Structures are given as structure tokens and as C-alpha cells.
């Protein structure tokens, strides 16, 4: 069930092809319900349970599209408002993209 984190909308979901139990989804976080909400969530059990990321790109309202590397070790997030960011830390930190990044994905 897609209830944690709570989003007002879910806009994109992807999984790690070589580790399909790992999934990521992005949407618009419900900051009124949870002031510490994040607009990205992860699952390590194929979507049965979800947890919010430790961080998100500064100032984003969330949404957009997410791509997960085939091995699950990289994330590429095109936010709806702040541009494209990548994480190689499981969503613990985000770096603004300045060009093409190899994400070992099936893009």
C-alpha cells in the first residue's frame, strides 16, 4: 500500500531491475499532514511497505519522474520544479545534475 510517505499524488515509480524488491516513488508530499514529509519514498520488499527518504532536493515541491539504477545503487530524479538531481547514497543526499549521468539503468 502506498501510504507512507503520504503523498497528495504519486507521479512516478521505478524499481531496480537486478533487485526488483527495491522500489522508489515520487509524488507531492502532504506537508500539512507531516511537516517533515519527503516527496520520495522507498520500498525494500516490492512495495508491501514504504519509508520516506532521509532527504530531498532543497526547496522541491516533489513530483516529476524517478529512475532507479538496475542494481539499485543510483537514483535519478527529475523534479517537477527544481530540475534533475541524482543520488548515489540511497536518497540521503542529492546533487544537481549538470549533464548526463550513468545510472546503470535501462533508460
N, C-alpha and C positions, 0 to 999 in steps of 0.2 A: 504494500500500500504506500502511496506517495504522500505521506502525511508529516514527515519530519526530514528536512525542514518544511515548514508550511509556506507555500507559495500562493499568491493570488492567481498565478497562472504558471504552467510548466511549458517551456517553449522548445526545449531540445533535450535529447537523451542519447547517450552512446555507451558502448561497452568495450572492454579490452578483448580483442579477438582471440588472443592466445591465453587469456584468463577471463573467460566470459562471466565469471561471478562478480568481477569488478565493473561497476557502472557509475556514470556521472550524469547528472541532470542539472539544467539551469532553468531559471524562471524569474519571476518577480517576487522577491521576499515580502512577507507581510510584516513590515517593521512596526506597525501599530500593535500587532499581537505579540511580537517579540522584538524589542529594540536591539537585541544582539543578533538578529537573524542574519543569515547569509543567503545569497541568491544562487548558491551552488550546493548540491548535496551529493553524497557518495553512498554506494552500497557495496558490500563485500560478499553478499550472498544472493546475487542475481536479482535484486530488487525486493526481497522479502522485508528487509529492514534498511532504513536510511539514516544518515547522520549528516549534519551540516559541516561544511569545511571550516577550518580554523581562520581563514581569511578570504578576502575577495579583493579585486582591484579597487583602489581607493575611489570613493565617490560614485561608483556604479549603481544604477538602479536595477542592474541584473538583466535577465533576458538574453536574447541572442542565440548563438549556436555553440555547442561544445563538441570537441573531438578528443577521443581518448586514444593514446598510442596503443598499438597492438599488444604490447607487453604490459600496459597499464602504468608505465613509469613516466609518462608525459601527458600533459593536458594542454589543449589549445582552445581558448575561449574568445570568441568574437562577441563582445558585449553589445547590447542594443544601443549604447550611448557613449562609451569611452574608448572604443577601438578594440584591437586584438591584443590578448595577453597570453603568456604561456607560463606553465608551472612544471618544474621537474622535482617538486617537493611534496607531491600529493595534495596540492592546494594550500600548503602552509604559507607560501609566498607566491607573488605574481610579478612578472616582468613584462613591460610593454614591448610588443613586437616591433622591430624596426625592419623587418623583411621576412623572408621565408625561413621557416624552422623545420628541421627534420623531426617529425613526431613518430616515426616508425609506424605510421598508420596506413590504413587502406584508402586514404583520400584520393 
